[in-house]
Amino acid sequence: MYALRFKEEPPTRRSVEQLRGIEGARVREMIWDQIESGLEDGNAVMAWSTNTESGFDFMTLGKNRRMPKEMDGVKLVSFLPENDDALEAL
C-alpha cells in the first residue's frame, strides 16, 4: 500500500506501526499542501493524535485568532484580540 500511494518503496527495517506513522505523516502533509494552495482568504486548522504529552498536535493557517503557542513542551492555543485595532496595539 505504501508503494502504491507514494510511488516509492517503504523504508527498510520498519515495523508495521512505524510504517503507518510515516504514511500518516506523509498523507497529512499532502492534505495540508492542498489546503495551503486553495485556502485564499479563509482559515484552516488541522489536528491529529500523536504521542505527545497532550495526545495531539495541530497546525493553523490563515489570518485567524488562534495561534499555536509552545509552553513547557506542550502546544497550546493562544487567542489574538478580536479586532485589528487591538492587534496593532500589541
C-alpha positions as CSV (number, residue, x, y, z in Angstrom):
1,M,0.0,0.0,0.0
2,Y,2.8,2.4,0.9
3,A,4.5,1.9,-2.5
4,L,1.2,2.4,-4.4
5,R,0.4,5.6,-2.5
6,F,3.8,7.3,-2.6
7,K,5.4,5.7,-5.7
8,E,8.4,4.5,-3.8
9,E,9.3,1.5,-1.7
10,P,8.9,1.8,2.1
11,P,11.9,2.3,4.3
12,T,13.5,-1.0,5.3
13,R,13.7,-2.3,8.9
14,R,10.5,-0.7,10.0
15,S,7.6,-2.3,11.9
16,V,4.1,-2.1,10.6
17,E,3.3,0.5,13.3
18,Q,6.3,2.7,12.2
19,L,5.2,2.5,8.5
20,R,1.7,3.5,9.5
21,G,3.1,6.5,11.3
22,I,5.3,7.5,8.3
23,E,2.4,7.0,5.9
24,G,0.1,9.1,8.2
25,A,2.5,11.9,8.3
26,R,3.0,11.9,4.5
27,V,-0.7,11.8,3.9
28,R,-1.2,14.7,6.4
29,E,1.5,16.7,4.5
30,M,-0.2,16.1,1.2
31,I,-3.6,17.2,2.5
32,W,-2.0,20.3,4.1
33,D,-0.3,21.2,0.8
34,Q,-3.7,21.1,-0.9
35,I,-5.3,23.2,1.8
36,E,-2.5,25.8,1.5
37,S,-2.8,26.1,-2.2
38,G,-6.6,26.5,-2.2
39,L,-7.3,28.5,1.0
40,E,-7.3,32.0,-0.3
41,D,-8.7,34.3,2.4
42,G,-10.0,31.6,4.7
43,N,-8.7,29.9,7.8
44,A,-7.7,26.3,8.5
45,V,-6.8,24.1,11.4
46,M,-5.6,20.6,11.2
47,A,-5.4,18.4,14.3
48,W,-4.2,14.8,14.7
49,S,-3.5,12.4,17.5
50,T,0.2,11.8,18.4
51,N,2.3,10.5,21.3
52,T,2.9,13.9,22.9
53,E,2.0,14.8,26.5
54,S,-1.3,16.3,25.3
55,G,-2.0,13.4,23.0
56,F,-2.5,15.6,19.9
57,D,-0.8,18.2,17.7
58,F,-2.1,20.8,15.3
59,M,-1.3,23.4,12.7
60,T,-3.1,26.6,11.7
61,L,-3.2,28.6,8.5
62,G,-4.7,31.9,7.5
63,K,-5.4,35.1,9.4
64,N,-7.2,33.7,12.3
65,R,-7.3,34.5,16.0
66,R,-5.9,31.1,17.1
67,M,-2.1,30.7,17.1
68,P,-0.1,27.7,18.3
69,K,2.0,28.5,21.4
70,E,4.6,26.2,22.9
71,M,4.9,26.3,26.7
72,D,6.9,23.9,28.7
73,G,6.9,21.3,25.9
74,V,3.1,21.5,25.5
75,K,1.5,23.1,22.5
76,L,-1.4,25.4,23.5
77,V,-3.7,27.7,21.6
78,S,-3.2,31.5,22.0
79,F,-6.1,33.7,21.1
80,L,-5.3,37.0,19.5
81,P,-7.6,40.1,20.0
82,E,-10.8,40.1,18.1
83,N,-10.3,43.3,16.1
84,D,-7.3,44.6,14.1
85,D,-7.0,47.8,16.2
86,A,-6.3,45.8,19.3
87,L,-3.9,43.6,17.4
88,E,-1.9,46.6,16.1
89,A,-1.6,47.8,19.7
90,L,0.4,44.7,20.6
